Amino acid sequence: MNGHQGTGDLSPGSIYKREILFYHPYFTYTALPGGRLQISWHETTAGWQSVPVVTYHQSQVTVNGHRLMQEEYYRSRINAPIVQSRRGKNTMIVQFRAAWWAELLLWVAPLGWLALGAWCGWRRLRRRQSGVNAKVQADDI
């Protein structure tokens, strides 16, 4: 459990098919603003439920209004969350949160490209000016 590949002869594709695709009809998926995904299902008895969605290490999982820490739920071999559900309607919201440094890189990278373009333009302009000055001096001789 908890995302580690266990022993067995099932391929990741067959595990995905069994844990995600086959359970799909019993769940309702709704895309929410802010890149969140809401999954709803109805449970006849309370207990552990594998939810057919893939989560990552940085995913935030909220079940029935309670935000879960990673220690409060399990993950299958392909990181499908296994959460404690209650009898009746259950709702889970999943949101992926990128690390702070990844978001920083998304801002720094375009600035770096702009700086590189400005530097290349400045060098090209400087070479042209020095070439024009050298030609003018050669004509004066």
N, CA, C and O atoms as a GROMACS GRO file, in nm:
protein
  564
    1MET      N    1   0.083  -0.119   0.000
    1MET     CA    2   0.000   0.000   0.000
    1MET      C    3   0.087   0.125   0.000
    1MET      O    4   0.209   0.116  -0.004
    2ASN      N    5   0.024   0.240   0.004
    2ASN     CA    6   0.088   0.372   0.006
    2ASN      C    7   0.180   0.393  -0.113
    2ASN      O    8   0.289   0.449  -0.099
    3GLY      N    9   0.137   0.349  -0.231
    3GLY     CA   10   0.208   0.383  -0.353
    3GLY      C   11   0.326   0.296  -0.387
    3GLY      O   12   0.387   0.316  -0.492
    4HIS      N   13   0.364   0.201  -0.303
    4HIS     CA   14   0.478   0.115  -0.334
    4HIS      C   15   0.430  -0.004  -0.416
    4HIS      O   16   0.328  -0.066  -0.384
    5GLN      N   17   0.504  -0.034  -0.521
    5GLN     CA   18   0.469  -0.146  -0.607
    5GLN      C   19   0.488  -0.275  -0.531
    5GLN      O   20   0.599  -0.307  -0.489
    6GLY      N   21   0.383  -0.349  -0.514
    6GLY     CA   22   0.390  -0.474  -0.439
    6GLY      C   23   0.424  -0.590  -0.530
    6GLY      O   24   0.446  -0.574  -0.650
    7THR      N   25   0.429  -0.706  -0.470
    7THR     CA   26   0.457  -0.825  -0.549
    7THR      C   27   0.331  -0.866  -0.624
    7THR      O   28   0.220  -0.830  -0.584
    8GLY      N   29   0.348  -0.939  -0.728
    8GLY     CA   30   0.234  -0.984  -0.807
    8GLY      C   31   0.270  -0.980  -0.954
    8GLY      O   32   0.373  -0.926  -0.994
    9ASP      N   33   0.182  -1.038  -1.034
    9ASP     CA   34   0.210  -1.046  -1.175
    9ASP      C   35   0.125  -0.950  -1.258
    9ASP      O   36   0.122  -0.959  -1.381
   10LEU      N   37   0.056  -0.857  -1.192
   10LEU     CA   38  -0.027  -0.762  -1.265
   10LEU      C   39   0.056  -0.645  -1.314
   10LEU      O   40   0.139  -0.592  -1.241
   11SER      N   41   0.034  -0.607  -1.439
   11SER     CA   42   0.104  -0.491  -1.493
   11SER      C   43   0.037  -0.363  -1.443
   11SER      O   44  -0.080  -0.366  -1.403
   12PRO      N   45   0.108  -0.252  -1.445
   12PRO     CA   46   0.046  -0.126  -1.404
   12PRO      C   47  -0.080  -0.093  -1.486
   12PRO      O   48  -0.175  -0.035  -1.433
   13GLY      N   49  -0.080  -0.130  -1.614
   13GLY     CA   50  -0.197  -0.105  -1.698
   13GLY      C   51  -0.319  -0.184  -1.652
   13GLY      O   52  -0.430  -0.131  -1.649
   14SER      N   53  -0.299  -0.308  -1.615
   14SER     CA   54  -0.413  -0.389  -1.568
   14SER      C   55  -0.459  -0.344  -1.430
   14SER      O   56  -0.578  -0.351  -1.399
   15ILE      N   57  -0.366  -0.298  -1.348
   15ILE     CA   58  -0.404  -0.244  -1.216
   15ILE      C   59  -0.486  -0.117  -1.236
   15ILE      O   60  -0.587  -0.098  -1.168
   16TYR      N   61  -0.443  -0.030  -1.326
   16TYR     CA   62  -0.518   0.093  -1.355
   16TYR      C   63  -0.658   0.060  -1.404
   16TYR      O   64  -0.756   0.122  -1.362
   17LYS      N   65  -0.666  -0.038  -1.493
   17LYS     CA   66  -0.797  -0.077  -1.546
   17LYS      C   67  -0.887  -0.129  -1.434
   17LYS      O   68  -1.006  -0.095  -1.429
   18ARG      N   69  -0.831  -0.210  -1.345
   18ARG     CA   70  -0.911  -0.268  -1.238
   18ARG      C   71  -0.950  -0.165  -1.132
   18ARG      O   72  -1.064  -0.164  -1.086
   19GLU      N   73  -0.856  -0.077  -1.092
   19GLU     CA   74  -0.883   0.016  -0.983
   19GLU      C   75  -0.947   0.146  -1.026
   19GLU      O   76  -1.015   0.210  -0.945
   20ILE      N   77  -0.929   0.188  -1.148
   20ILE     CA   78  -0.981   0.317  -1.193
   20ILE      C   79  -1.097   0.300  -1.291
   20ILE      O   80  -1.207   0.348  -1.265
   21LEU      N   81  -1.073   0.233  -1.401
   21LEU     CA   82  -1.173   0.228  -1.507
   21LEU      C   83  -1.297   0.147  -1.470
   21LEU      O   84  -1.408   0.188  -1.504
   22PHE      N   85  -1.280   0.035  -1.402
   22PHE     CA   86  -1.398  -0.048  -1.370
   22PHE      C   87  -1.488   0.014  -1.265
   22PHE      O   88  -1.608  -0.011  -1.265
   23TYR      N   89  -1.432   0.097  -1.174
   23TYR     CA   90  -1.513   0.160  -1.070
   23TYR      C   91  -1.573   0.293  -1.114
   23TYR      O   92  -1.653   0.352  -1.041
   24HIS      N   93  -1.536   0.339  -1.229
   24HIS     CA   94  -1.577   0.472  -1.277
   24HIS      C   95  -1.728   0.495  -1.274
   24HIS      O   96  -1.769   0.603  -1.231
   25PRO      N   97  -1.814   0.402  -1.316
   25PRO     CA   98  -1.958   0.432  -1.322
   25PRO      C   99  -2.023   0.458  -1.187
   25PRO      O  100  -2.130   0.519  -1.182
   26TYR      N  101  -1.963   0.416  -1.078
   26TYR     CA  102  -2.024   0.431  -0.946
   26TYR      C  103  -1.991   0.567  -0.882
   26TYR      O  104  -2.039   0.596  -0.772
   27PHE      N  105  -1.913   0.648  -0.949
   27PHE     CA  106  -1.868   0.776  -0.895
   27PHE      C  107  -1.907   0.889  -0.989
   27PHE      O  108  -1.914   0.871  -1.111
   28THR      N  109  -1.932   1.007  -0.930
   28THR     CA  110  -1.964   1.126  -1.008
   28THR      C  111  -1.846   1.223  -0.996
   28THR      O  112  -1.802   1.254  -0.886
   29TYR      N  113  -1.797   1.270  -1.109
   29TYR     CA  114  -1.682   1.360  -1.113
   29TYR      C  115  -1.727   1.499  -1.156
   29TYR      O  116  -1.802   1.513  -1.253
   30THR      N  117  -1.680   1.601  -1.085
   30THR     CA  118  -1.711   1.740  -1.119
   30THR      C  119  -1.583   1.822  -1.109
   30THR      O  120  -1.515   1.821  -1.006
   31ALA      N  121  -1.552   1.894  -1.218
   31ALA     CA  122  -1.436   1.984  -1.216
   31ALA      C  123  -1.476   2.114  -1.146
   31ALA      O  124  -1.576   2.176  -1.183
   32LEU      N  125  -1.398   2.154  -1.047
   32LEU     CA  126  -1.424   2.276  -0.971
   32LEU      C  127  -1.321   2.382  -1.009
   32LEU      O  128  -1.215   2.350  -1.062
   33PRO      N  129  -1.353   2.509  -0.981
   33PRO     CA  130  -1.254   2.615  -1.007
   33PRO      C  131  -1.126   2.593  -0.926
   33PRO      O  132  -1.129   2.531  -0.819
   34GLY      N  133  -1.016   2.642  -0.978
   34GLY     CA  134  -0.890   2.631  -0.908
   34GLY      C  135  -0.820   2.497  -0.929
   34GLY      O  136  -0.731   2.460  -0.853
   35GLY      N  137  -0.861   2.423  -1.033
   35GLY     CA  138  -0.796   2.296  -1.063
   35GLY      C  139  -0.832   2.184  -0.968
   35GLY      O  140  -0.757   2.087  -0.956
   36ARG      N  141  -0.945   2.196  -0.900
   36ARG     CA  142  -0.987   2.091  -0.806
   36ARG      C  143  -1.082   1.994  -0.875
   36ARG      O  144  -1.152   2.030  -0.969
   37LEU      N  145  -1.084   1.872  -0.826
   37LEU     CA  146  -1.175   1.770  -0.877
   37LEU      C  147  -1.259   1.716  -0.761
   37LEU      O  148  -1.205   1.675  -0.658
   38GLN      N  149  -1.391   1.718  -0.779
   38GLN     CA  150  -1.482   1.666  -0.677
   38GLN      C  151  -1.534   1.530  -0.722
   38GLN      O  152  -1.583   1.515  -0.834
   39ILE      N  153  -1.522   1.432  -0.634
   39ILE     CA  154  -1.570   1.297  -0.662
   39ILE      C  155  -1.676   1.265  -0.558
   39ILE      O  156  -1.652   1.280  -0.438
   40SER      N  157  -1.794   1.222  -0.602
   40SER     CA  158  -1.903   1.189  -0.510
   40SER      C  159  -1.946   1.045  -0.533
   40SER      O  160  -1.939   0.994  -0.645
   41TRP      N  161  -1.989   0.980  -0.426
   41TRP     CA  162  -2.041   0.844  -0.434
   41TRP      C  163  -2.133   0.818  -0.317
   41TRP      O  164  -2.131   0.890  -0.217
   42HIS      N  165  -2.214   0.715  -0.332
   42HIS     CA  166  -2.308   0.677  -0.226
   42HIS      C  167  -2.262   0.543  -0.169
   42HIS      O  168  -2.234   0.449  -0.243
   43GLU      N  169  -2.256   0.534  -0.037
   43GLU     CA  170  -2.207   0.414   0.032
   43GLU      C  171  -2.319   0.357   0.118
   43GLU      O  172  -2.384   0.431   0.192
   44THR      N  173  -2.342   0.227   0.108
   44THR     CA  174  -2.447   0.165   0.190
   44THR      C  175  -2.399   0.136   0.332
   44THR      O  176  -2.480   0.135   0.425
   45THR      N  177  -2.268   0.114   0.349
   45THR     CA  178  -2.212   0.093   0.483
   45THR      C  179  -2.084   0.174   0.497
   45THR      O  180  -2.014   0.197   0.398
   46ALA      N  181  -2.054   0.216   0.617
   46ALA     CA  182  -1.930   0.291   0.641
   46ALA      C  183  -1.811   0.196   0.632
   46ALA      O  184  -1.822   0.078   0.665
   47GLY      N  185  -1.698   0.246   0.588
   47GLY     CA  186  -1.577   0.164   0.578
   47GLY      C  187  -1.478   0.225   0.483
   47GLY      O  188  -1.497   0.337   0.436
   48TRP      N  189  -1.374   0.151   0.456
   48TRP     CA  190  -1.268   0.198   0.366
   48TRP      C  191  -1.316   0.184   0.222
   48TRP      O  192  -1.373   0.082   0.183
   49GLN      N  193  -1.290   0.289   0.143
   49GLN     CA  194  -1.333   0.290   0.004
   49GLN      C  195  -1.217   0.336  -0.085
   49GLN      O  196  -1.155   0.439  -0.058
   50SER      N  197  -1.189   0.260  -0.188
   50SER     CA  198  -1.090   0.299  -0.287
   50SER      C  199  -1.160   0.391  -0.388
   50SER      O  200  -1.260   0.353  -0.448
   51VAL      N  201  -1.106   0.510  -0.404
   51VAL     CA  202  -1.166   0.609  -0.494
   51VAL      C  203  -1.089   0.607  -0.626
   51VAL      O  204  -0.967   0.622  -0.626
   52PRO      N  205  -1.160   0.590  -0.738
   52PRO     CA  206  -1.092   0.576  -0.867
   52PRO      C  207  -1.041   0.708  -0.925
   52PRO      O  208  -1.096   0.762  -1.021
   53VAL      N  209  -0.936   0.758  -0.865
   53VAL     CA  210  -0.866   0.875  -0.914
   53VAL      C  211  -0.720   0.859  -0.870
   53VAL      O  212  -0.694   0.799  -0.766
   54VAL      N  213  -0.628   0.912  -0.946
   54VAL     CA  214  -0.487   0.899  -0.910
   54VAL      C  215  -0.443   1.025  -0.835
   54VAL      O  216  -0.469   1.137  -0.880
   55THR      N  217  -0.376   1.006  -0.722
   55THR     CA  218  -0.324   1.119  -0.645
   55THR      C  219  -0.172   1.115  -0.647
   55THR      O  220  -0.111   1.013  -0.680
   56TYR      N  221  -0.113   1.228  -0.612
   56TYR     CA  222   0.032   1.239  -0.607
   56TYR      C  223   0.075   1.280  -0.467
   56TYR      O  224  -0.009   1.307  -0.381
   57HIS      N  225   0.203   1.285  -0.445
   57HIS     CA  226   0.255   1.318  -0.312
   57HIS      C  227   0.207   1.456  -0.266
   57HIS      O  228   0.176   1.474  -0.148
   58GLN      N  229   0.199   1.552  -0.357
   58GLN     CA  230   0.159   1.687  -0.321
   58GLN      C  231   0.007   1.709  -0.328
   58GLN      O  232  -0.039   1.821  -0.309
   59SER      N  233  -0.070   1.605  -0.354
   59SER     CA  234  -0.215   1.621  -0.364
   59SER      C  235  -0.276   1.650  -0.228
   59SER      O  236  -0.237   1.591  -0.128
   60GLN      N  237  -0.374   1.741  -0.227
   60GLN     CA  238  -0.452   1.767  -0.106
   60GLN      C  239  -0.583   1.690  -0.120
   60GLN      O  240  -0.654   1.705  -0.219
   61VAL      N  241  -0.613   1.609  -0.021
   61VAL     CA  242  -0.733   1.526  -0.024
   61VAL      C  243  -0.826   1.570   0.089
   61VAL      O  244  -0.786   1.574   0.205
   62THR      N  245  -0.951   1.602   0.053
   62THR     CA  246  -1.052   1.639   0.150
   62THR      C  247  -1.170   1.545   0.133
   62THR      O  248  -1.225   1.532   0.024
   63VAL      N  249  -1.210   1.479   0.241
   63VAL     CA  250  -1.323   1.387   0.237
   63VAL      C  251  -1.429   1.436   0.334
   63VAL      O  252  -1.403   1.454   0.452
   64ASN      N  253  -1.550   1.457   0.280
   64ASN     CA  254  -1.664   1.503   0.360
   64ASN      C  255  -1.630   1.626   0.444
   64ASN      O  256  -1.669   1.636   0.560
   65GLY      N  257  -1.556   1.719   0.384
   65GLY     CA  258  -1.523   1.844   0.450
   65GLY      C  259  -1.402   1.839   0.542
   65GLY      O  260  -1.364   1.942   0.598
   66HIS      N  261  -1.342   1.723   0.558
   66HIS     CA  262  -1.226   1.708   0.647
   66HIS      C  263  -1.101   1.687   0.561
   66HIS      O  264  -1.091   1.589   0.488
   67ARG      N  265  -1.006   1.782   0.572
   67ARG     CA  266  -0.881   1.768   0.497
   67ARG      C  267  -0.796   1.660   0.561
   67ARG      O  268  -0.767   1.665   0.681
   68LEU      N  269  -0.755   1.563   0.481
   68LEU     CA  270  -0.679   1.449   0.532
   68LEU      C  271  -0.529   1.472   0.516
   68LEU      O  272  -0.483   1.521   0.413
   69MET      N  273  -0.455   1.434   0.619
   69MET     CA  274  -0.310   1.430   0.608
   69MET      C  275  -0.275   1.295   0.544
   69MET      O  276  -0.358   1.204   0.542
   70GLN      N  277  -0.154   1.282   0.493
   70GLN     CA  278  -0.116   1.158   0.425
   70GLN      C  279  -0.124   1.036   0.516
   70GLN      O  280  -0.143   0.924   0.468
   71GLU      N  281  -0.110   1.057   0.646
   71GLU     CA  282  -0.116   0.944   0.739
   71GLU      C  283  -0.260   0.897   0.764
   71GLU      O  284  -0.280   0.790   0.821
   72GLU      N  285  -0.359   0.974   0.721
   72GLU     CA  286  -0.498   0.942   0.750
   72GLU      C  287  -0.567   0.861   0.640
   72GLU      O  288  -0.683   0.824   0.655
   73TYR      N  289  -0.496   0.834   0.532
   73TYR     CA  290  -0.554   0.751   0.427
   73TYR      C  291  -0.443   0.670   0.362
   73TYR      O  292  -0.324   0.702   0.374
   74TYR      N  293  -0.484   0.567   0.293
   74TYR     CA  294  -0.389   0.480   0.224
   74TYR      C  295  -0.393   0.511   0.075
   74TYR      O  296  -0.484   0.578   0.027
   75ARG      N  297  -0.294   0.460   0.004
   75ARG     CA  298  -0.293   0.470  -0.141
   75ARG      C  299  -0.261   0.332  -0.198
   75ARG      O  300  -0.181   0.257  -0.142
   76SER      N  301  -0.324   0.301  -0.309
   76SER     CA  302  -0.301   0.172  -0.374
   76SER      C  303  -0.168   0.173  -0.447
   76SER      O  304  -0.093   0.271  -0.438
   77ARG      N  305  -0.138   0.066  -0.518
   77ARG     CA  306  -0.011   0.057  -0.591
   77ARG      C  307   0.002   0.162  -0.700
   77ARG      O  308   0.113   0.197  -0.739
   78ILE      N  309  -0.111   0.213  -0.749
   78ILE     CA  310  -0.104   0.318  -0.851
   78ILE      C  311  -0.151   0.452  -0.793
   78ILE      O  312  -0.190   0.542  -0.867
   79ASN      N  313  -0.147   0.465  -0.661
   79ASN     CA  314  -0.178   0.588  -0.588
   79ASN      C  315  -0.324   0.631  -0.594
   79ASN      O  316  -0.353   0.750  -0.583
   80ALA      N  317  -0.414   0.537  -0.609
   80ALA     CA  318  -0.556   0.568  -0.592
   80ALA      C  319  -0.581   0.576  -0.442
   80ALA      O  320  -0.542   0.484  -0.369
   81PRO      N  321  -0.644   0.683  -0.392
   81PRO     CA  322  -0.664   0.697  -0.248
   81PRO      C  323  -0.766   0.597  -0.194
   81PRO      O  324  -0.868   0.570  -0.257
   82ILE      N  325  -0.736   0.544  -0.077
   82ILE     CA  326  -0.828   0.455  -0.005
   82ILE      C  327  -0.864   0.529   0.123
   82ILE      O  328  -0.782   0.542   0.213
   83VAL      N  329  -0.988   0.578   0.129
   83VAL     CA  330  -1.029   0.668   0.237
   83VAL      C  331  -1.142   0.605   0.319
   83VAL      O  332  -1.211   0.514   0.275
   84GLN      N  333  -1.158   0.659   0.440
   84GLN     CA  334  -1.266   0.616   0.528
   84GLN      C  335  -1.393   0.690   0.483
   84GLN      O  336  -1.399   0.813   0.486
   85SER      N  337  -1.494   0.613   0.442
   85SER     CA  338  -1.620   0.674   0.400
   85SER      C  339  -1.728   0.646   0.502
   85SER      O  340  -1.717   0.554   0.583
   86ARG      N  341  -1.831   0.726   0.499
   86ARG     CA  342  -1.944   0.707   0.590
   86ARG      C  343  -2.063   0.655   0.511
   86ARG      O  344  -2.064   0.658   0.388
   87ARG      N  345  -2.160   0.608   0.582
   87ARG     CA  346  -2.282   0.558   0.519
   87ARG      C  347  -2.357   0.676   0.458
   87ARG      O  348  -2.371   0.781   0.521
   88GLY      N  349  -2.404   0.660   0.335
   88GLY     CA  350  -2.474   0.767   0.267
   88GLY      C  351  -2.386   0.833   0.163
   88GLY      O  352  -2.296   0.771   0.106
   89LYS      N  353  -2.413   0.962   0.140
   89LYS     CA  354  -2.339   1.036   0.037
   89LYS      C  355  -2.202   1.077   0.090
   89LYS      O  356  -2.190   1.127   0.202
   90ASN      N  357  -2.100   1.055   0.009
   90ASN     CA  358  -1.963   1.094   0.041
   90ASN      C  359  -1.910   1.182  -0.071
   90ASN      O  360  -1.942   1.162  -0.188
   91THR      N  361  -1.831   1.280  -0.033
   91THR     CA  362  -1.771   1.372  -0.129
   91THR      C  363  -1.623   1.386  -0.099
   91THR      O  364  -1.582   1.406   0.016
   92MET      N  365  -1.545   1.375  -0.204
   92MET     CA  366  -1.400   1.391  -0.191
   92MET      C  367  -1.355   1.498  -0.289
   92MET      O  368  -1.398   1.499  -0.404
   93ILE      N  369  -1.268   1.588  -0.243
   93ILE     CA  370  -1.212   1.690  -0.330
   93ILE      C  371  -1.061   1.671  -0.334
   93ILE      O  372  -0.995   1.662  -0.230
   94VAL      N  373  -1.007   1.664  -0.454
   94VAL     CA  374  -0.863   1.644  -0.474
   94VAL      C  375  -0.808   1.766  -0.547
   94VAL      O  376  -0.865   1.812  -0.646
   95GLN      N  377  -0.697   1.816  -0.496
   95GLN     CA  378  -0.629   1.928  -0.561
   95GLN      C  379  -0.480   1.902  -0.556
   95GLN      O  380  -0.425   1.867  -0.452
   96PHE      N  381  -0.415   1.921  -0.670
   96PHE     CA  382  -0.270   1.905  -0.675
   96PHE      C  383  -0.206   2.038  -0.641
   96PHE      O  384  -0.240   2.140  -0.700
   97ARG      N  385  -0.115   2.037  -0.547
   97ARG     CA  386  -0.041   2.157  -0.506
   97ARG      C  387   0.105   2.139  -0.544
   97ARG      O  388   0.174   2.054  -0.488
   98ALA      N  389   0.151   2.218  -0.639
   98ALA     CA  390   0.292   2.211  -0.678
   98ALA      C  391   0.378   2.268  -0.567
   98ALA      O  392   0.333   2.352  -0.490
   99ALA      N  393   0.500   2.221  -0.558
   99ALA     CA  394   0.594   2.272  -0.459
   99ALA      C  395   0.622   2.420  -0.487
   99ALA      O  396   0.610   2.466  -0.601
  100TRP      N  397   0.659   2.494  -0.384
  100TRP     CA  398   0.681   2.639  -0.398
  100TRP      C  399   0.790   2.669  -0.499
  100TRP      O  400   0.782   2.768  -0.572
  101TRP      N  401   0.893   2.583  -0.504
  101TRP     CA  402   1.003   2.609  -0.595
  101TRP      C  403   0.962   2.585  -0.740
  101TRP      O  404   1.017   2.648  -0.830
  102ALA      N  405   0.865   2.497  -0.763
  102ALA     CA  406   0.818   2.474  -0.900
  102ALA      C  407   0.741   2.596  -0.949
  102ALA      O  408   0.755   2.636  -1.065
  103GLU      N  409   0.660   2.656  -0.862
  103GLU     CA  410   0.588   2.777  -0.901
  103GLU      C  411   0.685   2.893  -0.923
  103GLU      O  412   0.665   2.974  -1.013
  104LEU      N  413   0.790   2.900  -0.842
  104LEU     CA  414   0.891   3.003  -0.859
  104LEU      C  415   0.960   2.988  -0.996
  104LEU      O  416   0.984   3.088  -1.064
  105LEU      N  417   0.990   2.865  -1.034
  105LEU     CA  418   1.054   2.842  -1.163
  105LEU      C  419   0.965   2.882  -1.280
  105LEU      O  420   1.014   2.924  -1.385
  106LEU      N  421   0.834   2.869  -1.262
  106LEU     CA  422   0.742   2.911  -1.369
  106LEU      C  423   0.749   3.062  -1.393
  106LEU      O  424   0.722   3.108  -1.504
  107TRP      N  425   0.786   3.136  -1.292
  107TRP     CA  426   0.802   3.282  -1.307
  107TRP      C  427   0.943   3.318  -1.350
  107TRP      O  428   0.962   3.411  -1.430
  108VAL      N  429   1.042   3.248  -1.300
  108VAL     CA  430   1.182   3.282  -1.329
  108VAL      C  431   1.219   3.245  -1.473
  108VAL      O  432   1.294   3.318  -1.537
  109ALA      N  433   1.168   3.135  -1.524
  109ALA     CA  434   1.206   3.090  -1.659
  109ALA      C  435   1.174   3.194  -1.767
  109ALA      O  436   1.263   3.226  -1.847
  110PRO      N  437   1.052   3.248  -1.775
  110PRO     CA  438   1.027   3.349  -1.879
  110PRO      C  439   1.112   3.475  -1.860
  110PRO      O  440   1.155   3.536  -1.958
  111LEU      N  441   1.136   3.513  -1.735
  111LEU     CA  442   1.222   3.629  -1.711
  111LEU      C  443   1.364   3.602  -1.760
  111LEU      O  444   1.430   3.691  -1.814
  112GLY      N  445   1.411   3.481  -1.741
  112GLY     CA  446   1.544   3.441  -1.790
  112GLY      C  447   1.552   3.448  -1.942
  112GLY      O  448   1.652   3.494  -1.996
  113TRP      N  449   1.446   3.401  -2.010
  113TRP     CA  450   1.445   3.407  -2.156
  113TRP      C  451   1.443   3.551  -2.205
  113TRP      O  452   1.511   3.585  -2.301
  114LEU      N  453   1.366   3.637  -2.137
  114LEU     CA  454   1.364   3.779  -2.175
  114LEU      C  455   1.501   3.843  -2.153
  114LEU      O  456   1.547   3.920  -2.237
  115ALA      N  457   1.566   3.811  -2.043
  115ALA     CA  458   1.699   3.866  -2.015
  115ALA      C  459   1.799   3.817  -2.119
  115ALA      O  460   1.883   3.894  -2.166
  116LEU      N  461   1.792   3.690  -2.156
  116LEU     CA  462   1.882   3.636  -2.258
  116LEU      C  463   1.859   3.705  -2.392
  116LEU      O  464   1.956   3.738  -2.462
  117GLY      N  465   1.734   3.727  -2.430
  117GLY     CA  466   1.704   3.797  -2.555
  117GLY      C  467   1.756   3.939  -2.553
  117GLY      O  468   1.812   3.986  -2.652
  118ALA      N  469   1.737   4.008  -2.441
  118ALA     CA  470   1.788   4.146  -2.430
  118ALA      C  471   1.940   4.148  -2.438
  118ALA      O  472   1.996   4.236  -2.504
  119TRP      N  473   2.007   4.055  -2.375
  119TRP     CA  474   2.153   4.049  -2.379
  119TRP      C  475   2.203   4.022  -2.521
  119TRP      O  476   2.298   4.086  -2.566
  120CYS      N  477   2.138   3.928  -2.592
  120CYS     CA  478   2.179   3.898  -2.729
  120CYS      C  479   2.157   4.019  -2.820
  120CYS      O  480   2.241   4.049  -2.905
  121GLY      N  481   2.045   4.089  -2.801
  121GLY     CA  482   2.019   4.210  -2.879
  121GLY      C  483   2.121   4.318  -2.850
  121GLY      O  484   2.167   4.385  -2.942
  122TRP      N  485   2.156   4.335  -2.726
  122TRP     CA  486   2.256   4.435  -2.687
  122TRP      C  487   2.391   4.404  -2.749
  122TRP      O  488   2.459   4.494  -2.799
  123ARG      N  489   2.432   4.276  -2.747
  123ARG     CA  490   2.561   4.236  -2.806
  123ARG      C  491   2.562   4.260  -2.956
  123ARG      O  492   2.661   4.307  -3.011
  124ARG      N  493   2.452   4.226  -3.022
  124ARG     CA  494   2.443   4.244  -3.168
  124ARG      C  495   2.452   4.393  -3.203
  124ARG      O  496   2.522   4.432  -3.297
  125LEU      N  497   2.381   4.476  -3.126
  125LEU     CA  498   2.385   4.621  -3.149
  125LEU      C  499   2.525   4.675  -3.126
  125LEU      O  500   2.572   4.760  -3.202
  126ARG      N  501   2.592   4.628  -3.023
  126ARG     CA  502   2.728   4.673  -2.992
  126ARG      C  503   2.827   4.632  -3.102
  126ARG      O  504   2.915   4.710  -3.137
  127ARG      N  505   2.813   4.512  -3.156
  127ARG     CA  506   2.901   4.466  -3.264
  127ARG      C  507   2.881   4.550  -3.390
  127ARG      O  508   2.976   4.584  -3.460
  128ARG      N  509   2.753   4.582  -3.418
  128ARG     CA  510   2.725   4.665  -3.535
  128ARG      C  511   2.789   4.802  -3.520
  128ARG      O  512   2.850   4.854  -3.613
  129GLN      N  513   2.772   4.861  -3.402
  129GLN     CA  514   2.830   4.994  -3.379
  129GLN      C  515   2.981   4.991  -3.389
  129GLN      O  516   3.040   5.081  -3.447
  130SER      N  517   3.045   4.889  -3.333
  130SER     CA  518   3.191   4.882  -3.341
  130SER      C  519   3.235   4.855  -3.484
  130SER      O  520   3.342   4.900  -3.524
  131GLY      N  521   3.156   4.782  -3.562
  131GLY     CA  522   3.187   4.758  -3.703
  131GLY      C  523   3.174   4.884  -3.785
  131GLY      O  524   3.255   4.908  -3.874
  132VAL      N  525   3.073   4.966  -3.757
  132VAL     CA  526   3.054   5.094  -3.827
  132VAL      C  527   3.168   5.188  -3.793
  132VAL      O  528   3.221   5.255  -3.882
  133ASN      N  529   3.208   5.195  -3.666
  133ASN     CA  530   3.319   5.282  -3.624
  133ASN      C  531   3.450   5.240  -3.690
  133ASN      O  532   3.529   5.326  -3.729
  134ALA      N  533   3.475   5.110  -3.701
  134ALA     CA  534   3.597   5.062  -3.764
  134ALA      C  535   3.597   5.098  -3.913
  134ALA      O  536   3.702   5.132  -3.967
  135LYS      N  537   3.481   5.090  -3.981
  135LYS     CA  538   3.472   5.123  -4.122
  135LYS      C  539   3.494   5.272  -4.144
  135LYS      O  540   3.561   5.311  -4.239
  136VAL      N  541   3.439   5.355  -4.058
  136VAL     CA  542   3.457   5.500  -4.068
  136VAL      C  543   3.605   5.534  -4.051
  136VAL      O  544   3.657   5.616  -4.126
  137GLN      N  545   3.673   5.474  -3.956
  137GLN     CA  546   3.813   5.501  -3.934
  137GLN      C  547   3.897   5.453  -4.051
  137GLN      O  548   3.995   5.518  -4.087
  138ALA      N  549   3.861   5.340  -4.112
  138ALA     CA  550   3.936   5.291  -4.229
  138ALA      C  551   3.918   5.384  -4.347
  138ALA      O  552   4.011   5.401  -4.426
  139ASP      N  553   3.801   5.445  -4.363
  139ASP     CA  554   3.777   5.539  -4.474
  139ASP      C  555   3.854   5.669  -4.454
  139ASP      O  556   3.890   5.735  -4.551
  140ASP      N  557   3.880   5.706  -4.331
  140ASP     CA  558   3.952   5.831  -4.302
  140ASP      C  559   4.101   5.820  -4.338
  140ASP      O  560   4.166   5.922  -4.360
  141ILE      N  561   4.154   5.703  -4.343
  141ILE     CA  562   4.298   5.684  -4.366
  141ILE      C  563   4.332   5.698  -4.509
  141ILE      O  564   4.449   5.686  -4.546
   0.00000   0.00000   0.00000
